[in-house]
Amino acid sequence: MADTTDRGITINRTLARTMLVSVAGLIWWGGGTLASLQGAAERLTAALMETREMILAERASFAQLEARVRVLETGAARQDVRFDALSASIDELKQQARQTNDLLRDLTQRP
């Protein structure tokens, strides 16, 4: 127990030992908790860095795919222009063939 005397507050040895053991246990528990929190923080930091690296790699991959798609789209647009020109040429040839056939019919039907 705690008593007040001329020398100040005194406590008996049992109470002092109990308080000392309690403080030591609290320090030990706090240190263990702090160490486990630091370990968890380090693991989370490592996971965050790994995630960032994965995101950067995905962005680079996406940029490469986007560039490839643009090249393919450009090539497809060129092919469309070529096919349109080819189709126009074929239509023109058909028209000329019709005109030639019409002229040949006219010439063969004349006496």
C-alpha positions as CSV (number, residue, x, y, z in Angstrom):
1,M,0.0,0.0,0.0
2,A,1.0,3.6,-0.3
3,D,1.6,5.7,2.8
4,T,2.5,9.3,3.3
5,T,5.4,9.9,5.7
6,D,8.0,12.5,6.4
7,R,10.1,11.1,3.5
8,G,7.2,11.5,1.1
9,I,5.0,8.8,-0.4
10,T,6.2,5.3,0.3
11,I,4.9,2.1,-1.2
12,N,5.5,-1.5,-0.1
13,R,7.7,-3.8,-2.0
14,T,4.9,-6.0,-3.4
15,L,3.1,-3.0,-4.9
16,A,6.4,-1.7,-6.3
17,R,7.2,-5.1,-7.9
18,T,3.7,-5.3,-9.4
19,M,4.0,-1.8,-10.8
20,L,7.5,-2.5,-12.2
21,V,6.4,-5.8,-13.8
22,S,3.3,-4.1,-15.2
23,V,5.3,-1.2,-16.7
24,A,7.9,-3.7,-18.1
25,G,5.1,-5.8,-19.6
26,L,3.5,-2.8,-21.1
27,I,6.8,-1.7,-22.7
28,W,7.3,-5.2,-24.0
29,W,3.8,-5.4,-25.4
30,G,4.1,-1.9,-26.9
31,G,7.4,-2.8,-28.5
32,G,6.0,-6.0,-30.0
33,T,3.0,-4.1,-31.3
34,L,5.1,-1.4,-32.8
35,A,7.4,-3.9,-34.5
36,S,4.5,-5.8,-36.0
37,L,3.0,-2.5,-37.2
38,Q,6.3,-1.6,-38.8
39,G,6.5,-5.0,-40.5
40,A,2.9,-4.6,-41.8
41,A,3.7,-1.1,-43.0
42,E,6.8,-2.4,-44.9
43,R,4.8,-5.1,-46.5
44,L,2.1,-2.7,-47.6
45,T,4.8,-0.3,-49.0
46,A,6.3,-3.2,-50.9
47,A,2.9,-4.2,-52.2
48,L,2.2,-0.6,-53.2
49,M,5.4,-0.4,-55.1
50,E,4.8,-3.7,-56.9
51,T,1.3,-2.4,-57.8
52,R,2.8,0.8,-59.2
53,E,5.3,-1.1,-61.3
54,M,2.5,-3.3,-62.6
55,I,0.4,-0.2,-63.5
56,L,3.3,1.4,-65.3
57,A,4.0,-1.9,-67.2
58,E,0.3,-2.0,-68.2
59,R,0.3,1.6,-69.3
60,A,3.4,0.9,-71.5
61,S,1.7,-2.2,-72.9
62,F,-1.5,-0.2,-73.6
63,A,0.5,2.5,-75.4
64,Q,2.2,-0.1,-77.6
65,L,-1.1,-1.7,-78.4
66,E,-2.7,1.6,-79.2
67,A,0.2,2.5,-81.6
68,R,-0.3,-0.9,-83.3
69,V,-4.0,-0.3,-83.7
70,R,-3.4,3.1,-85.1
71,V,-1.0,1.7,-87.7
72,L,-3.6,-1.0,-88.6
73,E,-6.3,1.6,-88.9
74,T,-4.2,3.8,-91.1
75,G,-3.5,0.8,-93.3
76,A,-7.2,-0.1,-93.4
77,A,-8.0,3.5,-94.4
78,R,-5.5,3.3,-97.2
79,Q,-7.0,0.0,-98.4
80,D,-10.5,1.5,-98.3
81,V,-9.2,4.3,-100.5
82,R,-7.6,1.8,-102.9
83,F,-10.8,-0.3,-103.0
84,D,-12.9,2.8,-103.7
85,A,-10.6,3.8,-106.5
86,L,-10.7,0.2,-107.9
87,S,-14.5,0.1,-107.7
88,A,-14.7,3.4,-109.5
89,S,-12.4,2.1,-112.2
90,I,-14.5,-1.1,-112.5
91,D,-17.6,1.0,-112.8
92,E,-16.0,3.1,-115.5
93,L,-14.9,0.0,-117.4
94,K,-18.4,-1.4,-117.2
95,Q,-19.8,1.8,-118.6
96,Q,-17.3,1.8,-121.4
97,A,-18.1,-1.9,-122.1
98,R,-21.8,-1.0,-122.3
99,Q,-21.1,1.8,-124.7
100,T,-18.9,-0.5,-126.8
101,N,-21.6,-3.1,-126.8
102,D,-24.3,-0.6,-127.8
103,L,-22.1,0.7,-130.6
104,L,-21.4,-2.9,-131.8
105,R,-25.2,-3.6,-131.8
106,D,-25.9,-0.5,-133.7
107,L,-23.2,-1.4,-136.3
108,T,-24.4,-5.0,-136.7
109,Q,-28.0,-4.0,-137.1
110,R,-27.3,-1.6,-139.9
111,P,-27.8,-3.0,-143.4
